[in-house]
């Protein structure tokens, strides 16, 4: 497979690796981007990369919570300018309220009533009125004894660039207070999963393969190599333990008190975290990069 400059550029931006290293990684893995990331990590040339770090889109996340139920919705716009528009913000707030009352999926909410019209029709009318394409892309529903919400980079009340929901069991007053702190923690750290038990086993296996290859390669080139059983019984399990503690919510050091894990902080407060959702604008959307010179040339030629 031919390795293009665009592929090298994407890998460099994703991993922070040098140009020649990125090109070699892609060559060694026949252009497989994920495998190339793992190859660079094995060589100690890159950190783990989350696909969400490579995305870009505009719009807002709207959150709404009531009686142990919370929703987070994402409505995208073409530009950040429209996301700051009061008309667009009102639309996000209204759709979030409908979603809280009636929805368990985007399709259900789109068909629901909003001021005598379907939500889908209201969005279509807003597109015509505001003059920019918009997409009601996704929603997340969370239920529990207590559900707490938090919005990071808030544009106005209940909406912003990142929306977080946290479900907790335990005394409602305590859950409300520390739940807000946990939600802020989640916004900052973006854990991959609630706990080791809920982490994607495919992801864990991939990480184990990377850490195994890396540890064996480092040991082989060391001045005083350790016995292979030490690598398999101590080094690799230690690295996997660190991976799990850094990437699972309950295992992470609590940002407000790093001496405690999130799980320990919850126990001290007399509550239990049963679930969470973190929704950021643009996750999973790769923004197409336009060649500006080519676009101008295309326009001038009338193509």
C-alpha positions as CSV (number, residue, x, y, z in Angstrom):
1,X,0.0,0.0,0.0
2,X,1.3,3.5,-0.9
3,X,2.0,5.6,2.1
4,X,0.8,9.2,1.4
5,X,1.9,12.4,3.0
6,X,-1.6,12.9,4.4
7,X,-1.3,9.6,6.2
8,X,2.1,10.5,7.7
9,X,0.7,13.9,8.7
10,X,-2.3,12.3,10.4
11,X,-0.1,9.8,12.3
12,X,2.2,12.6,13.4
13,X,-0.6,14.7,14.7
14,X,-2.2,11.8,16.5
15,X,1.0,10.5,18.2
16,X,3.4,13.4,18.3
17,X,6.1,11.2,16.6
18,X,8.6,12.5,14.1
19,X,8.0,12.5,10.4
20,X,10.5,9.7,9.6
21,X,9.3,7.6,12.5
22,X,5.7,8.0,11.4
23,X,6.5,7.1,7.8
24,X,8.4,4.0,9.0
25,X,5.6,2.9,11.3
26,X,3.1,3.1,8.4
27,X,5.5,1.3,6.1
28,X,6.0,-1.5,8.7
29,X,2.3,-1.9,9.2
30,X,1.2,-1.5,5.5
31,X,-0.7,1.7,6.2
32,X,-2.8,0.4,9.1
33,X,-3.2,3.5,11.2
34,X,-4.1,1.8,14.5
35,X,-1.3,-0.8,14.0
36,X,1.1,2.1,13.3
37,X,0.2,3.8,16.5
38,X,0.9,0.5,18.4
39,X,4.2,0.1,16.5
40,X,5.3,3.6,17.6
41,X,4.2,2.9,21.2
42,X,6.2,-0.3,21.2
43,X,9.3,1.6,20.2
44,X,8.6,4.2,22.9
45,X,7.9,6.9,20.2
46,X,4.3,7.7,21.0
47,X,1.7,7.7,23.8
48,X,-1.6,6.0,23.6
49,X,-3.9,7.9,21.3
50,X,-7.7,8.2,21.7
51,X,-9.6,8.7,18.4
52,X,-11.6,11.4,20.1
53,X,-8.5,13.5,20.2
54,X,-8.4,13.7,16.4
55,X,-11.9,14.9,15.8
56,X,-13.3,18.3,15.1
57,X,-16.9,19.6,14.8
58,X,-19.0,22.5,16.0
59,X,-22.2,22.7,17.9
60,X,-23.4,22.2,21.5
61,X,-24.1,19.5,24.1
62,X,-27.3,20.1,26.0
63,X,-28.0,18.4,29.3
64,X,-31.2,18.1,31.3
65,X,-31.9,16.2,34.6
66,X,-35.1,15.4,36.6
67,X,-36.1,12.8,39.1
68,X,-33.3,10.3,38.6
69,X,-33.1,10.6,34.9
70,X,-30.6,12.6,32.8
71,X,-30.0,13.2,29.1
72,X,-27.2,14.6,27.1
73,X,-27.8,15.5,23.5
74,X,-25.5,16.7,20.7
75,X,-26.7,19.0,18.0
76,X,-24.0,20.0,15.5
77,X,-23.6,23.1,13.5
78,X,-21.2,24.0,10.7
79,X,-19.5,26.9,12.6
80,X,-18.9,27.9,16.2
81,X,-20.5,31.2,15.3
82,X,-23.9,29.6,15.0
83,X,-23.3,27.7,18.3
84,X,-23.1,31.1,20.0
85,X,-26.4,32.1,18.4
86,X,-29.3,32.5,20.9
87,X,-31.8,30.9,18.4
88,X,-29.6,27.8,18.1
89,X,-29.1,27.7,21.9
90,X,-32.8,27.9,22.4
91,X,-33.3,25.0,20.0
92,X,-30.7,22.8,21.9
93,X,-32.5,23.6,25.2
94,X,-35.9,22.7,23.9
95,X,-34.8,19.5,22.3
96,X,-33.0,18.5,25.5
97,X,-36.3,19.0,27.5
98,X,-38.2,16.8,25.0
99,X,-35.5,14.2,25.2
100,X,-35.7,14.1,29.0
101,X,-39.5,13.6,28.9
102,X,-40.0,11.2,26.0
103,X,-36.8,10.0,24.4
104,X,-34.7,6.8,24.5
105,X,-33.1,7.4,21.1
106,X,-32.5,10.1,18.6
107,X,-35.2,8.7,16.3
108,X,-37.8,8.7,19.0
109,X,-37.0,12.3,20.0
110,X,-37.0,13.5,16.3
111,X,-40.6,12.1,16.0
112,X,-41.8,13.7,19.3
113,X,-43.9,16.8,19.6
114,X,-42.4,20.2,20.1
115,X,-44.8,23.1,20.1
116,X,-47.2,21.4,17.7
117,X,-44.5,20.1,15.3
118,X,-42.1,17.2,15.3
119,X,-38.6,17.9,16.6
120,X,-37.3,17.0,13.2
121,X,-39.4,19.6,11.6
122,X,-38.4,22.2,14.1
123,X,-34.8,21.5,13.4
124,X,-35.4,21.7,9.6
125,X,-37.1,25.1,10.1
126,X,-34.2,26.3,12.2
127,X,-31.8,25.3,9.4
128,X,-33.8,27.5,6.9
129,X,-34.1,30.3,9.4
130,X,-30.5,30.4,10.6
131,X,-29.0,29.5,7.2
132,X,-26.6,26.8,8.3
133,X,-26.9,23.0,8.3
134,X,-27.5,21.4,11.7
135,X,-27.6,17.7,12.8
136,X,-29.2,16.2,15.9
137,X,-26.5,13.5,16.0
138,X,-26.8,11.6,19.2
139,X,-28.1,11.4,22.8
140,X,-27.3,9.5,25.9
141,X,-29.8,8.6,28.7
142,X,-28.7,7.8,32.2
143,X,-30.9,6.8,35.1
144,X,-30.2,6.2,38.9
145,X,-31.2,7.1,42.4
146,X,-29.6,10.5,41.8
147,X,-28.3,11.8,38.5
148,X,-26.1,14.9,38.5
149,X,-25.0,16.9,35.5
150,X,-22.1,19.2,34.6
151,X,-21.3,21.3,31.6
152,X,-17.7,22.3,30.7
153,X,-17.0,25.3,28.6
154,X,-20.7,26.4,29.1
155,X,-22.2,28.6,26.4
156,X,-25.2,29.2,28.6
157,X,-27.0,27.3,31.4
158,X,-27.3,23.5,30.6
159,X,-25.2,23.5,27.4
160,X,-21.6,23.7,26.3
161,X,-18.8,21.8,24.6
162,X,-18.7,18.9,27.1
163,X,-21.7,17.5,29.0
164,X,-21.3,15.0,31.8
165,X,-24.0,12.9,33.6
166,X,-23.2,10.8,36.7
167,X,-25.6,8.3,38.4
168,X,-25.2,7.5,42.1
169,X,-26.8,5.5,44.8
170,X,-26.9,6.7,48.4
171,X,-28.2,9.8,50.3
172,X,-29.4,12.3,47.8
173,X,-27.9,15.3,49.5
174,X,-24.4,13.8,49.6
175,X,-24.8,12.4,46.1
176,X,-25.6,15.9,44.7
177,X,-22.6,17.5,46.3
178,X,-19.9,14.9,45.5
179,X,-21.6,13.9,42.2
180,X,-20.9,17.4,40.9
181,X,-17.2,16.9,41.8
182,X,-17.1,13.5,40.1
183,X,-18.7,15.0,37.0
184,X,-16.0,17.7,36.8
185,X,-13.4,15.0,37.3
186,X,-14.9,13.0,34.4
187,X,-14.9,16.1,32.2
188,X,-11.2,16.6,32.9
189,X,-9.9,13.0,32.7
190,X,-12.2,11.4,30.1
191,X,-12.0,7.8,31.5
192,X,-12.6,4.9,29.1
193,X,-14.9,3.0,31.3
194,X,-16.4,2.9,34.8
195,X,-14.3,0.0,36.0
196,X,-12.1,-2.8,34.8
197,X,-15.2,-5.1,34.6
198,X,-16.8,-2.7,32.0
199,X,-13.7,-2.0,30.0
200,X,-13.7,-3.3,26.4
201,X,-11.8,-6.6,26.6
202,X,-10.5,-6.0,23.0
203,X,-8.9,-2.8,24.2
204,X,-7.3,-4.5,27.2
205,X,-5.9,-7.2,25.0
206,X,-4.5,-4.7,22.6
207,X,-2.8,-2.8,25.4
208,X,-1.4,-6.0,26.8
209,X,0.2,-6.9,23.4
210,X,1.7,-3.4,23.2
211,X,3.1,-3.5,26.7
212,X,4.4,-7.0,26.3
213,X,6.2,-6.2,23.1
214,X,7.6,-3.0,24.6
215,X,8.8,-4.6,27.8
216,X,10.5,-7.5,26.0
217,X,12.2,-5.1,23.5
218,X,13.4,-2.8,26.3
219,X,14.8,-5.8,28.2
220,X,16.6,-7.2,25.2
221,X,18.4,-3.9,24.7
222,X,19.2,-3.3,28.4
223,X,22.8,-3.5,29.8
224,X,21.6,-6.1,32.3
225,X,18.6,-7.9,31.0
226,X,16.2,-9.3,33.6
227,X,15.0,-13.0,33.5
228,X,12.0,-13.3,31.2
229,X,9.8,-14.5,34.0
230,X,10.4,-11.2,35.8
231,X,9.2,-9.4,32.8
232,X,6.0,-11.5,32.5
233,X,5.3,-11.8,36.2
234,X,6.2,-8.3,37.4
235,X,6.9,-5.7,34.8
236,X,4.0,-6.3,32.4
237,X,1.3,-6.8,35.2
238,X,2.6,-3.6,36.8
239,X,2.2,-1.7,33.6
240,X,-1.3,-3.1,33.0
241,X,-2.3,-2.2,36.5
242,X,-1.2,1.4,35.8
243,X,-3.1,1.4,32.5
244,X,-6.3,0.3,34.3
245,X,-5.9,2.8,37.1
246,X,-5.4,5.6,34.6
247,X,-8.3,4.7,32.3
248,X,-11.1,3.5,34.6
249,X,-13.1,6.0,36.5
250,X,-13.2,4.2,39.8
251,X,-9.5,3.5,39.6
252,X,-8.4,7.0,38.8
253,X,-6.8,9.3,41.3
254,X,-9.6,11.8,42.3
255,X,-8.5,15.2,40.9
256,X,-9.8,17.1,44.0
257,X,-7.9,14.7,46.4
258,X,-5.3,12.7,44.5
259,X,-4.5,10.7,47.6
260,X,-7.8,8.9,47.0
261,X,-9.1,7.0,44.1
262,X,-12.6,8.0,42.8
263,X,-13.9,4.7,44.2
264,X,-12.5,5.5,47.7
265,X,-13.8,9.1,47.6
266,X,-17.3,7.7,46.8
267,X,-17.1,5.3,49.7
268,X,-16.0,8.0,52.1
269,X,-19.0,10.1,51.0
270,X,-21.3,7.1,51.5
271,X,-22.3,6.9,47.9
272,X,-21.8,4.5,44.9
273,X,-21.2,5.6,41.3
274,X,-23.4,3.3,39.1
275,X,-22.8,4.9,35.8
276,X,-21.7,8.0,33.9
277,X,-21.7,9.6,30.4
278,X,-19.3,12.1,29.0
279,X,-20.3,13.6,25.7
280,X,-18.1,16.1,23.9
281,X,-18.9,18.0,20.7
282,X,-17.5,16.4,17.7
283,X,-16.5,13.0,19.0
284,X,-16.3,10.5,16.2
285,X,-16.4,13.2,13.4
286,X,-13.4,13.6,11.3
287,X,-13.4,17.1,9.8
288,X,-12.4,17.1,6.2
289,X,-9.4,19.3,5.6
290,X,-9.7,21.4,2.5
291,X,-6.8,22.3,0.3
292,X,-7.4,26.1,0.2
293,X,-5.4,26.7,-2.9
294,X,-7.1,23.9,-4.8
295,X,-10.5,25.2,-3.6
296,X,-9.7,28.7,-4.9
297,X,-8.5,27.2,-8.2
298,X,-11.6,25.1,-8.5
299,X,-13.9,28.1,-7.9
300,X,-12.0,30.3,-10.4
301,X,-12.3,27.6,-13.1
302,X,-16.0,27.4,-12.5
303,X,-15.8,23.7,-11.7
